[in-house]
Amino acid sequence: MEKMKAAVRRSYGFPKIIQLEEIEKPVPGEGEVLIKVHATSVNRTDCANLTAQPFIMRFVLGFLKPKKIILGTDFAGEIVALGKDIQDFQLNDRVFGFTDTGLESQAEFLTLEPKGNLLSIPASIGYREAAASLE
């Protein structure tokens, strides 16, 4: 299996618990795309997801520990692989997205179902500007 680097936390807490780890690179499943992340940000939603504060966040993110260990709620990147039945996007498309419950985007790669979570980046906008526009 191929590896990638990702910002990981295995419990809730403050930034000191975040570790840069080498983990398995995801493989797109049916109806998913694989995206090479070129830019992401750290925003207030990421902070809430890291600490699970306010407490109600735990009902969505995982009560005792996070369901998703990779951090990140937004990204801008490039599609590098397509799962079965993907018709609205193609290889090398520049895309960006945001989900407040986490996309695990603070990693070199992520997989995502395009429906409602993925937008094309306009040609006049760079990756960093696209990722920052989602906050």
C-alpha positions in Angstrom: 0.0 0.0 0.0 1.1 3.5 -0.8 1.6 5.9 2.1 0.9 9.6 2.6 1.4 12.2 5.3 -1.5 13.6 7.4 -2.2 15.7 10.4 -3.7 13.2 12.9 -5.2 13.3 16.3 -6.6 10.2 18.1 -8.4 12.1 20.9 -9.9 15.5 21.6 -7.6 18.2 22.9 -5.4 21.1 22.1 -3.0 21.5 19.2 -0.2 19.8 21.0 -1.9 16.4 20.4 -1.7 16.7 16.6 1.0 14.5 15.1 2.2 14.4 11.5 2.0 10.7 10.6 2.6 8.5 7.6 -0.6 6.5 6.9 -2.2 4.6 4.1 -3.1 6.6 1.1 -6.9 6.3 0.5 -8.3 4.5 -2.6 -11.5 5.9 -4.2 -14.5 3.6 -3.8 -17.4 3.4 -6.1 -18.8 6.9 -6.5 -15.7 8.6 -5.0 -12.8 10.6 -6.4 -9.3 10.7 -5.1 -8.0 14.3 -4.7 -4.4 15.5 -4.3 -4.6 18.3 -1.8 -2.7 21.4 -2.8 -4.1 23.8 -0.2 -6.1 23.7 3.0 -6.7 26.1 6.0 -7.1 26.0 9.7 -10.3 27.8 10.7 -12.6 28.0 13.7 -14.5 24.9 12.6 -11.3 23.0 12.7 -10.6 24.3 16.2 -14.1 23.2 17.4 -13.5 19.7 15.8 -10.1 19.4 17.5 -11.4 20.2 21.0 -15.0 18.9 20.5 -16.2 22.2 22.0 -18.9 23.1 22.4 -19.8 19.7 23.9 -22.7 19.1 21.5 -20.0 18.6 18.7 -19.4 15.1 20.2 -22.8 13.9 19.1 -21.6 14.4 15.5 -17.9 13.9 15.7 -17.8 10.9 18.1 -18.7 10.9 21.7 -15.6 9.6 23.5 -13.1 10.0 20.7 -13.1 11.3 17.1 -14.6 9.1 14.4 -12.2 10.7 11.9 -8.6 10.9 13.0 -7.3 13.2 10.2 -8.0 16.8 10.7 -9.4 19.3 8.1 -12.7 20.7 6.9 -11.7 22.4 3.6 -9.4 21.9 0.7 -8.4 22.8 -2.8 -6.8 20.2 -5.1 -6.7 18.2 -8.2 -8.6 15.0 -9.0 -6.0 12.2 -9.6 -8.3 9.1 -9.7 -11.9 8.3 -10.3 -14.1 5.6 -8.8 -16.7 3.8 -10.7 -19.7 5.8 -12.0 -18.1 9.3 -11.7 -19.5 11.4 -14.6 -19.5 15.0 -13.5 -15.7 15.3 -12.9 -12.6 14.2 -14.8 -8.9 13.5 -14.1 -6.9 16.7 -13.5 -10.0 18.8 -12.7 -9.2 21.5 -10.1 -11.7 21.3 -7.3 -12.4 22.5 -3.8 -14.8 21.8 -1.0 -15.9 22.2 2.6 -17.8 20.1 5.2 -18.0 21.3 8.8 -18.0 17.8 10.2 -14.6 17.2 8.6 -13.2 16.1 5.2 -9.9 14.8 6.6 -8.3 17.3 4.3 -5.1 18.1 6.2 -3.4 15.3 4.3 -1.7 14.8 1.0 -4.8 13.0 -0.4 -8.4 12.5 0.4 -11.4 10.6 -1.1 -14.8 12.2 -1.5 -18.2 11.6 -2.9 -18.7 14.6 -5.2 -22.4 15.1 -4.6 -22.8 18.5 -2.8 -19.2 18.5 -1.5 -17.2 19.3 -4.5 -17.0 22.4 -6.7 -14.8 23.3 -9.7 -12.2 26.0 -9.2 -12.6 28.9 -11.7 -9.6 29.2 -14.0 -8.7 32.6 -12.6 -8.3 31.4 -9.0 -5.4 29.6 -7.4 -5.5 26.7 -5.0 -4.7 28.8 -1.9 -7.4 31.4 -2.7 -9.9 28.7 -3.4 -9.3 26.9 -0.1 -9.4 30.2 1.8 -12.7 31.3 0.2 -14.5 28.4 1.9 -14.0 29.6 5.5 
